[in-house]
Amino acid sequence: MEKLRVQNVASGSKETIPADFVRSETEQPGITTVHGVQLEVPIIDFSNPDEDKVVRQIIEASCEWGMFQIVNHEIPSQVISKLQAVGKAFFELPQEEKEQYAKPPDSQSVEGYGTRLQKEVDGKKGWVDHLFHKIWPPSDINYRFWPKNPPSYREVNAEYGKYLHGVVDKLFRSMSIGLGLEGHEVREFAGGDNMVHLLKINYYPPCPCPDLVLGVPAHTDMCYITLLVPNDVQGLQASRDGHWYDVKYVPNAFVIHIGDQMEIMSNGKYKAVFHRTTVSKDETRISWPVFIEPQPEHVVGPHPKLVNKDNPPKYKSKKYKDYAYCKLNKIPQ
């Protein structure tokens, strides 16, 4: 059966789009975006020799915003530009070649090429196709979902994955200190070297009616943290004081999102960011988030050292796979 891909819908849509992509007026970005104002989320210089200041900035942004951007993060710009080039090239392959990497219909994993991810209450669709595959730990990698074309895809993604570790470790260390714990404690509680690094490529083709659609609807990420590299097409929005704003694009920056599991682990001190994506009329937007997640059987709850009779747990402890199932199927936690 031929699957409907947004890339194909876009190439056949010159002036109108199918009704199942059109959002209600309470969601349409043309109506709900605060226009003319870009949200300047905190920008943190990772190369600042004053490490205490960097830690303070990360903690403050995680508490107040749930989102920040990091620059001078030691990942060479050519490593990122190669990642972007091979990801873009994959989505420009013939459709039948992309379908070889399609997520199997009976799969319990999100890995693979596909279009719809989560159940939407009103049956609406996001204007986006995606590719998911794990890049860490080595024992979890399934190369069936790593494209063979372009030929350098695997080498480039493996190289990118190696560079990410230093950034992830620094973020976890800072967040641990911010909770009054030793630098290593949050990372250990989260699963240490067994934490999953799940890469996603979001491909948002041009849309003739961008004010009516969303690429990805409003959500928080399920993971601990997300490290996202976008291309230069505006599209990321965050909710602030009940309003939606464009997040200012900063070249060569990583966008960091606090996810649900970090909020839970911190017992609510750090806040998962509510965000969504819009699309462009004329340009293709692509983004590369990496979700740092627990293993499916790993139990996540508030860190035991943060809970006492004066500060009881605000969240249930549960296996990550059970949390994810509830979230994706819109079942209360």
VMD Tcl script that draws the C-alpha trace (Angstrom):
set ca {
  {0.00 0.00 0.00}
  {1.39 3.42 -0.98}
  {1.87 5.49 2.15}
  {0.99 9.15 2.06}
  {4.10 11.25 2.66}
  {3.97 14.98 3.25}
  {6.80 15.50 0.77}
  {4.55 14.04 -1.96}
  {1.51 16.04 -0.79}
  {3.63 19.22 -0.92}
  {4.88 18.57 -4.44}
  {1.26 18.21 -5.61}
  {-0.10 21.19 -3.64}
  {0.34 24.48 -5.45}
  {-2.42 26.63 -3.89}
  {-4.51 24.49 -1.56}
  {-3.83 21.67 0.92}
  {-5.87 18.67 2.15}
  {-8.27 19.52 4.98}
  {-6.69 17.12 7.47}
  {-3.62 19.40 7.65}
  {-5.65 22.54 8.41}
  {-5.55 23.38 12.12}
  {-8.37 24.80 14.19}
  {-8.28 28.55 14.76}
  {-6.96 27.99 18.29}
  {-3.84 26.40 16.77}
  {-3.31 28.14 13.42}
  {0.06 29.92 13.61}
  {-1.21 32.81 11.49}
  {-3.67 33.63 14.28}
  {-1.87 32.41 17.42}
  {1.70 33.68 16.83}
  {2.82 37.00 18.33}
  {4.13 38.57 15.12}
  {7.09 40.92 14.89}
  {8.71 39.69 18.10}
  {11.37 36.99 18.27}
  {11.87 35.20 21.54}
  {15.46 35.67 22.60}
  {15.92 32.58 24.72}
  {19.15 32.54 26.76}
  {22.34 32.06 24.72}
  {25.14 30.38 26.67}
  {28.78 30.46 25.57}
  {30.11 26.98 26.33}
  {33.71 28.15 25.88}
  {33.50 30.75 28.69}
  {36.48 30.05 31.00}
  {34.29 30.99 33.98}
  {32.76 27.53 34.37}
  {30.75 28.52 37.43}
  {29.02 31.19 35.36}
  {28.19 28.66 32.61}
  {26.71 26.31 35.22}
  {24.63 29.15 36.71}
  {23.34 30.14 33.27}
  {22.32 26.57 32.44}
  {20.51 26.19 35.78}
  {18.70 29.50 35.44}
  {17.62 28.78 31.85}
  {16.46 25.28 32.81}
  {14.33 26.65 35.65}
  {12.95 29.78 33.97}
  {12.74 28.82 30.30}
  {13.14 25.07 29.83}
  {15.10 26.02 26.73}
  {18.36 27.71 25.81}
  {20.89 27.89 23.00}
  {24.56 27.04 23.34}
  {27.35 28.44 21.18}
  {31.07 27.62 20.99}
  {30.23 24.06 21.99}
  {33.38 22.39 20.60}
  {31.57 20.47 17.87}
  {33.31 21.58 14.65}
  {31.04 23.42 12.24}
  {32.07 21.06 9.43}
  {30.81 18.07 11.44}
  {27.41 19.75 11.73}
  {27.33 20.88 8.10}
  {28.14 17.32 6.94}
  {25.34 15.98 9.17}
  {22.97 18.46 7.55}
  {24.16 17.69 4.02}
  {23.69 13.90 4.27}
  {20.31 14.25 5.99}
  {19.04 16.60 3.30}
  {20.40 14.26 0.61}
  {18.47 11.31 2.09}
  {15.16 13.16 1.80}
  {15.98 14.07 -1.80}
  {16.33 10.39 -2.79}
  {13.61 8.78 -4.92}
  {10.55 7.88 -2.84}
  {10.91 4.12 -3.33}
  {14.45 4.25 -1.96}
  {13.36 6.16 1.16}
  {10.57 3.62 1.72}
  {13.21 0.89 2.18}
  {13.82 2.48 5.59}
  {10.15 2.84 6.52}
  {9.16 2.04 10.08}
  {7.59 -1.45 10.03}
  {3.82 -1.23 10.73}
  {3.99 -3.64 13.70}
  {7.12 -2.09 15.26}
  {7.13 -1.12 18.93}
  {10.03 1.26 18.21}
  {9.83 4.70 16.60}
  {12.89 3.95 14.45}
  {12.61 4.32 10.70}
  {11.32 6.65 8.01}
  {7.73 7.78 8.41}
  {5.14 10.49 8.69}
  {2.73 10.23 11.60}
  {4.12 9.69 15.04}
  {1.59 10.35 17.74}
  {-2.13 10.12 18.04}
  {-3.74 13.51 17.57}
  {-7.05 14.01 19.29}
  {-8.78 15.55 16.29}
  {-7.06 13.40 13.66}
  {-5.08 16.32 12.24}
  {-1.72 15.76 10.56}
  {1.58 17.56 10.90}
  {3.28 18.96 7.80}
  {6.43 16.87 8.26}
  {8.12 13.59 7.37}
  {10.82 12.13 9.58}
  {13.59 9.59 10.01}
  {14.46 8.18 13.43}
  {17.45 6.05 14.38}
  {19.51 5.50 17.51}
  {23.14 6.64 17.51}
  {24.05 5.46 21.05}
  {24.69 3.09 22.85}
  {26.42 0.83 20.31}
  {24.43 -2.22 21.45}
  {21.16 -0.43 20.58}
  {22.11 0.70 17.08}
  {20.07 -0.92 14.31}
  {21.75 -0.14 11.01}
  {18.67 -1.27 9.13}
  {17.41 2.30 9.70}
  {20.65 4.08 8.81}
  {20.48 5.02 5.12}
  {23.11 3.54 2.78}
  {22.70 6.59 0.56}
  {24.31 9.03 0.47}
  {27.35 6.72 0.94}
  {28.88 8.87 3.71}
  {25.63 8.94 5.78}
  {26.73 6.34 8.33}
  {30.25 7.65 8.80}
  {29.02 11.24 9.21}
  {26.33 10.32 11.76}
  {28.75 8.15 13.76}
  {31.23 11.03 13.89}
  {28.54 13.46 15.03}
  {27.43 11.00 17.71}
  {30.95 10.83 19.15}
  {31.19 14.61 19.45}
  {27.85 14.86 21.26}
  {29.02 13.05 24.38}
  {31.07 15.95 25.71}
  {28.17 18.37 25.36}
  {25.69 15.96 26.96}
  {28.03 15.25 29.89}
  {28.57 18.97 30.56}
  {24.82 19.63 30.51}
  {24.06 16.76 32.91}
  {26.88 17.80 35.25}
  {25.60 21.39 35.38}
  {22.02 20.29 36.01}
  {23.16 17.95 38.77}
  {25.02 20.77 40.53}
  {21.94 22.97 40.13}
  {19.92 20.46 42.14}
  {22.43 20.53 44.99}
  {23.85 17.14 44.02}
  {27.34 16.01 43.10}
  {28.19 16.57 39.44}
  {27.89 12.88 38.51}
  {24.67 12.01 40.34}
  {21.96 13.05 37.87}
  {23.71 11.33 34.96}
  {24.13 8.12 36.98}
  {20.50 8.17 38.12}
  {19.43 8.75 34.50}
  {21.21 5.64 33.25}
  {24.83 6.73 32.68}
  {26.45 5.29 29.56}
  {23.28 3.32 28.77}
  {21.20 6.42 28.06}
  {19.80 6.28 24.54}
  {20.73 8.96 22.00}
  {17.87 8.94 19.49}
  {18.43 11.03 16.37}
  {15.48 12.36 14.39}
  {15.47 14.28 11.14}
  {12.37 16.42 10.67}
  {11.74 17.36 7.02}
  {9.19 20.15 6.56}
  {8.59 20.81 2.85}
  {7.29 24.17 1.60}
  {3.55 24.65 2.16}
  {1.24 26.95 0.16}
  {-0.77 27.78 3.32}
  {1.79 28.03 6.14}
  {-0.50 30.13 8.36}
  {-2.99 27.22 8.59}
  {-0.69 24.28 9.40}
  {1.85 23.13 11.96}
  {4.89 21.00 11.30}
  {4.74 19.49 14.77}
  {1.90 20.50 17.13}
  {2.49 21.92 20.61}
  {4.22 19.43 22.92}
  {6.95 18.87 25.45}
  {9.67 16.33 24.66}
  {9.46 13.05 26.58}
  {13.20 12.62 27.06}
  {15.69 14.05 29.58}
  {17.06 16.70 27.23}
  {17.01 17.38 23.49}
  {19.94 18.79 21.53}
  {18.63 20.26 18.29}
  {20.40 21.59 15.22}
  {18.10 23.38 12.73}
  {18.80 24.61 9.25}
  {18.46 28.36 8.72}
  {14.72 28.40 7.93}
  {12.68 29.88 10.78}
  {10.18 27.48 12.34}
  {10.74 26.75 16.04}
  {8.23 28.43 18.36}
  {7.98 28.37 22.14}
  {5.14 29.23 24.48}
  {5.82 32.07 26.89}
  {3.14 33.51 29.19}
  {0.46 31.71 27.22}
  {1.54 33.16 23.84}
  {3.46 31.66 20.91}
  {6.67 33.30 19.70}
  {9.26 32.51 17.04}
  {12.54 31.46 18.66}
  {15.40 33.48 17.22}
  {17.64 31.42 14.94}
  {21.30 31.60 16.00}
  {23.82 30.24 13.45}
  {25.95 27.29 14.66}
  {24.05 27.07 17.96}
  {22.51 24.03 19.59}
  {18.97 24.51 20.82}
  {18.55 22.66 24.13}
  {15.11 21.59 25.35}
  {14.43 20.35 28.87}
  {12.23 17.27 28.51}
  {9.66 15.59 30.74}
  {12.08 13.11 32.34}
  {14.43 15.88 33.48}
  {11.48 17.79 34.95}
  {10.40 14.62 36.76}
  {13.92 13.78 37.95}
  {14.36 17.32 39.31}
  {10.95 17.05 41.04}
  {9.73 20.06 39.10}
  {12.67 22.45 39.54}
  {13.58 22.25 35.86}
  {10.70 22.86 33.43}
  {10.03 21.00 30.19}
  {9.48 23.52 27.40}
  {6.18 23.68 25.51}
  {7.08 24.18 21.84}
  {5.86 23.61 18.28}
  {7.06 24.11 14.72}
  {5.73 26.17 11.86}
  {6.58 25.78 8.16}
  {7.56 28.05 5.30}
  {5.76 28.91 2.10}
  {8.87 28.82 -0.08}
  {11.64 26.97 1.73}
  {12.24 23.52 3.18}
  {12.94 23.52 6.90}
  {14.96 20.62 8.31}
  {15.98 19.98 11.91}
  {18.10 17.34 13.62}
  {17.07 16.80 17.26}
  {18.84 14.17 19.35}
  {16.71 12.99 22.26}
  {18.67 11.79 25.31}
  {16.39 9.16 26.80}
  {16.32 6.43 29.44}
  {16.32 2.80 28.38}
  {12.71 1.52 28.05}
  {12.86 -0.51 31.31}
  {14.60 2.26 33.26}
  {12.45 3.64 36.08}
  {12.40 7.44 36.24}
  {11.08 9.42 39.18}
  {12.23 12.32 41.35}
  {15.82 11.85 42.52}
  {15.65 10.36 46.05}
  {17.92 13.08 47.48}
  {15.44 15.76 46.37}
  {12.45 14.27 48.18}
  {11.60 14.54 51.88}
  {8.61 15.23 54.10}
  {8.80 18.96 53.31}
  {9.26 18.35 49.60}
  {7.22 15.26 48.66}
  {7.44 13.72 45.17}
  {5.36 15.66 42.63}
  {5.54 12.88 40.01}
  {5.07 9.12 39.93}
  {8.07 6.87 39.33}
  {7.53 4.65 36.30}
  {9.31 2.77 33.56}
  {10.13 5.01 30.63}
  {8.37 2.68 28.17}
  {5.15 3.05 30.20}
  {5.52 6.83 30.32}
  {6.09 6.96 26.56}
  {3.10 4.72 25.82}
  {0.79 6.95 27.87}
  {2.14 10.14 26.30}
  {1.95 8.96 22.69}
  {-1.57 7.61 23.19}
  {-2.84 10.67 25.12}
  {-3.45 8.63 28.29}
  {-3.06 10.58 31.59}
  {0.18 9.71 33.40}
}
mol new
graphics top color blue
foreach p $ca { graphics top sphere $p radius 0.5 }
foreach p [lrange $ca 0 end-1] q [lrange $ca 1 end] { graphics top cylinder $p $q radius 0.2 }
display resetview
